[in-house]
Structures are given as C-alpha cells and as structure tokens.
Amino acid sequence: MSRSYLPHWMHWLGSPPNFYRFAGALRPWLIAAALVCAAIGLYGGLVLAPPDFRQGDAYRIIFIHVPSAWMSLFIYACMAVTGLVALVWRVKLAEVIAMECAPIGAAFTLITLATGSLWGRPMWGTWWTWGARLTSELVLFFLYLGVIGLYNAFEDRRRGARAASLLALVGIVNLPIVHYSVVWWNTLHQGSTVDWLHLSQSSIAPSMLWPLLVMTLATHLYFFASILGRARTGLLSLEGGKQWVRSLVTETSR
C-alpha cells in the first residue's frame, strides 16, 4: 500500500528531523503537566478523599493501581497501531515508537501486578490468585516481554521491529480478555467502578473519582513525554550516519 494514502501532517511528522525537533519542543511541557497532575491527583487521593467504608485506607492504592492498569492496555493498543503502520507503510518512525512503547507498557503492567498483589493481601487474604483478570494481565506482561525480546533478537533493528510488531498485533486479542474478564468469568477481582460514557453514574464516590481521573491524566501525560524522549533517542541511534544527525551533533558541540 502506498504511503500517499497517509495525511500530509503524518508525512511531515514522519520525517525523523521534523519529529526530533517537534518532540524536543513538546516534551518539557508534557513532563511539567504530568508532574502537576500527579501532585494534585495524589493529594486528592491520599489526603482529601475519605476512607472507604469497607476497605478503610487500604483502598487508596487504587490511585496508582487503576491508572497503571488502564495504561497497560492503552500503551499496548498504541504499540499495536503503530506496529500496524510500520508493517503496512514501512514508516521508520512508527517502527521506533512501537518498539519504544514496549518497555514503558511493561513497566506499567508490572506496577499493576505489584500493586494488585499489595491490595489483594489484606482484601483477599492472599498475594495472588489465578483469576481471569490477574492471569490475563500477567499474559499481557509476558507479551510485552516477548515483543522486547523478539525485537532485540534481530541484528537488523528494522527487521526486528517488523517481526515484533507482528507479535504485538497477534497479542491484541488479549486486550478485550483483560478488560471484560470480570464480566465474562466469576472472579475475586471487583468489577468496573467507572462508567466512561456516564461518569456521573459511576459507582465510585465523586470525592474519589476526581483524583482517580487526574491521576489517569498524569499517567497519560507521562507516557507521551516518555515515548517522545525514547523515540528521539531511538531515531538518533537508528539514523546515526545521516546528515541531519551530524548537523545536530555539530550544533550541540558549539
């Protein structure tokens, strides 16, 4: 399929020099916004929100656990979409972004599993249970590791990126399993408390909902800042012999 089907702005942003400059200008703003949102969200969740009438203060781990869980799915979807672009249109930037998504997504998934275990011990009396939600989230973690391992198994990084992108696309079938596992199977894990289509009808109290949403915004901003930084580094490594990189090194050394 021809790259002419891509919009003009994608052609412009897909140019490594253009993306490098754009990402460098945008990233500091994203980092600052992520820090502000994280501070507000944590203060709201850990200080302002009241204790839960059943779980007491133990529930407060959700302000880390739930946004991380949502990010583990969101980042995998981003990785799969950019991987599809890399496979269909052979866009170098898409290959870099897809592969740089994997370590960030794996980190969020690991945080999800760890915080879930910390919450599960006092609530369920065990660190781990092979329920549908926990097991499918663990499979998601292994998929991230598989993408990272397959990418690094190739000496040719572009071939490795395309092979790993194919694995990412195959693994996307796990996303609806993770999301709907508490609906499809009887599990210890509680069901969804946030109705994204009708937030006012969510089963979580508003005093707990708004810090959760702010923390979710913070994790998204952090992800975008992180992926821009990692993609810039990846492009420099991949395009080390190109003129624009040599010019950049010359400008920096002055």
C-alpha positions as CSV (number, residue, x, y, z in Angstrom):
1,M,0.0,0.0,0.0
2,S,1.4,3.4,-1.0
3,R,2.4,5.9,1.7
4,S,0.5,8.5,-0.4
5,Y,-2.6,7.5,1.5
6,L,-1.2,9.0,4.7
7,P,-2.3,12.5,5.5
8,H,0.1,15.4,4.8
9,W,0.7,16.1,8.5
10,M,1.7,12.4,9.0
11,H,4.2,12.7,6.2
12,W,5.7,15.8,7.8
13,L,5.8,14.4,11.3
14,G,7.1,11.0,10.0
15,S,10.3,12.8,8.9
16,P,12.9,12.0,11.6
17,P,14.4,15.5,11.7
18,N,10.9,17.1,11.9
19,F,9.8,14.7,14.6
20,Y,13.0,15.1,16.6
21,R,12.6,18.9,16.8
22,F,8.8,18.7,17.4
23,A,9.2,16.1,20.2
24,G,12.0,18.1,21.8
25,A,9.9,21.2,22.0
26,L,6.8,19.4,23.3
27,R,8.3,17.0,25.8
28,P,9.2,19.5,28.6
29,W,5.6,20.8,28.6
30,L,4.2,17.3,28.9
31,I,6.6,16.5,31.8
32,A,5.6,19.6,33.7
33,A,1.9,18.9,33.1
34,A,2.3,15.3,34.3
35,L,4.1,16.4,37.5
36,V,1.4,19.0,38.3
37,C,-1.4,16.5,37.6
38,A,0.3,13.7,39.7
39,A,0.8,16.1,42.6
40,I,-2.9,17.2,42.5
41,G,-4.2,13.6,42.0
42,L,-2.1,12.1,44.8
43,Y,-3.0,14.9,47.2
44,G,-6.7,14.4,46.3
45,G,-6.5,10.6,46.6
46,L,-4.2,10.2,49.7
47,V,-5.3,13.3,51.7
48,L,-8.6,14.7,50.6
49,A,-10.6,11.6,49.7
50,P,-12.3,9.9,52.7
51,P,-11.6,6.4,53.8
52,D,-13.7,3.7,52.2
53,F,-16.5,2.4,54.4
54,R,-15.4,-1.3,53.8
55,Q,-11.7,-1.2,52.9
56,G,-10.6,1.8,55.1
57,D,-7.5,3.5,53.9
58,A,-6.2,0.3,52.1
59,Y,-8.3,1.3,49.0
60,R,-6.0,4.3,48.3
61,I,-3.7,2.1,46.4
62,I,-6.2,2.3,43.5
63,F,-4.9,5.8,42.7
64,I,-1.7,4.1,41.5
65,H,-3.1,0.6,40.6
66,V,-6.1,1.6,38.4
67,P,-4.4,4.2,36.2
68,S,-1.5,1.8,35.7
69,A,-3.8,-0.9,34.7
70,W,-5.6,1.4,32.2
71,M,-2.2,2.5,30.9
72,S,-1.1,-1.2,30.4
73,L,-3.9,-1.6,28.0
74,F,-3.7,1.8,26.3
75,I,0.0,1.5,25.6
76,Y,-0.4,-2.0,24.2
77,A,-3.1,-0.6,21.8
78,C,-0.7,2.2,20.8
79,M,2.1,-0.3,20.2
80,A,-0.2,-2.4,18.0
81,V,-1.5,0.5,16.0
82,T,2.0,2.0,15.3
83,G,3.2,-1.6,14.6
84,L,0.4,-1.9,12.0
85,V,1.6,1.4,10.4
86,A,5.1,0.1,10.4
87,L,4.1,-3.2,8.7
88,V,1.8,-1.6,6.1
89,W,3.6,1.6,5.2
90,R,7.1,0.8,6.5
91,V,7.3,4.1,8.3
92,K,10.6,4.2,10.2
93,L,9.2,6.4,13.0
94,A,6.3,4.1,13.5
95,E,8.8,1.2,14.0
96,V,10.7,3.2,16.6
97,I,7.6,4.3,18.5
98,A,6.1,0.8,18.5
99,M,9.3,-0.7,20.0
100,E,9.8,2.1,22.5
101,C,6.2,1.6,23.7
102,A,7.0,-1.9,24.9
103,P,9.4,-1.1,27.9
104,I,7.0,1.6,29.1
105,G,4.0,-0.7,28.8
106,A,5.8,-3.5,30.6
107,A,6.7,-1.2,33.5
108,F,3.1,-0.1,33.9
109,T,1.9,-3.7,33.7
110,L,4.5,-4.7,36.4
111,I,3.3,-1.8,38.6
112,T,-0.3,-3.1,38.1
113,L,0.6,-6.6,39.1
114,A,2.6,-5.5,42.1
115,T,0.1,-3.0,43.5
116,G,-2.7,-5.5,42.8
117,S,-0.9,-8.0,45.0
118,L,-0.3,-5.5,47.7
119,W,-4.0,-4.7,47.7
120,G,-5.1,-8.3,47.4
121,R,-3.3,-9.5,50.5
122,P,-5.4,-7.6,53.1
123,M,-8.6,-7.8,50.9
124,W,-8.5,-11.5,49.8
125,G,-6.0,-12.9,52.3
126,T,-3.6,-13.9,49.5
127,W,-0.9,-12.2,47.4
128,W,-2.0,-13.9,44.2
129,T,-5.0,-15.8,42.8
130,W,-5.2,-17.3,39.3
131,G,-8.3,-15.4,38.5
132,A,-9.2,-14.3,35.0
133,R,-8.2,-10.6,35.4
134,L,-4.9,-11.3,37.1
135,T,-3.9,-14.1,34.7
136,S,-4.8,-12.2,31.6
137,E,-2.8,-9.2,33.0
138,L,0.1,-11.4,33.6
139,V,-0.2,-12.7,30.0
140,L,-0.1,-9.0,28.9
141,F,3.2,-8.6,30.8
142,F,4.7,-11.6,29.0
143,L,3.5,-10.2,25.6
144,Y,5.4,-7.0,26.3
145,L,8.5,-9.0,27.3
146,G,8.0,-11.1,24.1
147,V,8.0,-8.0,21.9
148,I,11.1,-6.6,23.6
149,G,12.9,-10.0,23.3
150,L,12.0,-10.6,19.7
151,Y,13.0,-7.0,18.7
152,N,16.4,-7.5,20.3
153,A,16.9,-10.9,18.8
154,F,17.5,-9.4,15.3
155,E,20.8,-7.8,14.3
156,D,18.9,-5.7,11.8
157,R,16.8,-3.4,14.0
158,R,14.2,-2.6,11.3
159,R,13.6,-6.3,10.6
160,G,13.3,-6.9,14.3
161,A,10.8,-4.1,14.7
162,R,8.6,-5.5,12.0
163,A,8.7,-9.0,13.4
164,A,7.9,-7.7,16.9
165,S,5.1,-5.6,15.5
166,L,3.5,-8.7,14.1
167,L,3.7,-10.3,17.5
168,A,2.1,-7.2,19.0
169,L,-0.8,-7.5,16.5
170,V,-1.4,-11.1,17.4
171,G,-1.4,-10.4,21.1
172,I,-4.0,-7.6,20.8
173,V,-6.6,-10.3,21.2
174,N,-5.7,-10.4,24.9
175,L,-6.9,-6.8,25.5
176,P,-10.6,-7.5,25.5
177,I,-10.0,-10.5,27.6
178,V,-8.3,-8.3,30.2
179,H,-11.0,-5.7,30.1
180,Y,-14.0,-7.9,30.1
181,S,-12.6,-10.8,32.3
182,V,-14.6,-9.6,35.4
183,V,-17.8,-9.7,33.3
184,W,-17.2,-13.0,31.5
185,W,-15.9,-15.0,34.5
186,N,-16.7,-15.3,38.2
187,T,-13.6,-13.8,39.8
188,L,-12.5,-12.3,43.1
189,H,-11.5,-9.1,41.3
190,Q,-14.1,-6.5,41.7
191,G,-15.9,-5.2,38.6
192,S,-15.5,-1.8,37.0
193,T,-16.5,1.2,39.1
194,V,-16.0,3.9,36.5
195,D,-18.5,4.4,33.7
196,W,-16.6,6.3,31.0
197,L,-19.7,7.0,29.0
198,H,-21.6,8.4,32.0
199,L,-19.1,9.4,34.6
200,S,-21.8,10.8,36.9
201,Q,-23.3,7.3,37.1
202,S,-20.1,5.7,38.2
203,S,-20.4,3.6,41.4
204,I,-17.3,5.3,42.9
205,A,-17.9,8.4,45.0
206,P,-17.2,11.8,43.3
207,S,-14.6,12.6,46.0
208,M,-12.7,9.5,45.0
209,L,-13.4,9.7,41.3
210,W,-11.8,13.1,40.5
211,P,-8.4,12.2,42.0
212,L,-8.5,8.9,40.0
213,L,-9.2,10.8,36.8
214,V,-6.5,13.3,37.5
215,M,-4.0,10.5,38.1
216,T,-5.1,8.9,34.9
217,L,-4.4,12.1,33.0
218,A,-1.0,12.3,34.8
219,T,0.0,8.8,33.6
220,H,-1.1,9.6,30.0
221,L,1.0,12.8,30.0
222,Y,3.9,10.9,31.5
223,F,3.6,8.2,28.8
224,F,3.5,10.7,25.9
225,A,6.5,12.6,27.4
226,S,8.4,9.3,27.9
227,I,7.7,8.0,24.4
228,L,8.8,11.2,22.8
229,G,12.1,11.1,24.7
230,R,12.7,7.4,23.9
231,A,11.7,7.9,20.3
232,R,14.2,10.8,19.9
233,T,17.0,8.6,21.3
234,G,15.9,5.7,19.1
235,L,16.0,7.8,16.0
236,L,19.4,9.2,16.8
237,S,20.7,5.6,17.2
238,L,19.0,4.4,14.0
239,E,20.0,7.4,11.9
240,G,23.4,7.9,13.3
241,G,25.1,8.3,9.9
242,K,22.6,10.7,8.4
243,Q,23.4,14.3,7.6
244,W,20.8,15.7,9.9
245,V,22.2,13.9,12.9
246,R,25.8,15.0,12.1
247,S,24.5,18.6,11.8
248,L,22.7,18.3,15.2
249,V,25.9,17.0,16.8
250,T,27.8,19.9,15.3
251,E,25.3,22.4,16.6
252,T,25.3,20.8,20.1
253,S,29.0,20.9,20.4
254,R,29.3,24.6,19.6
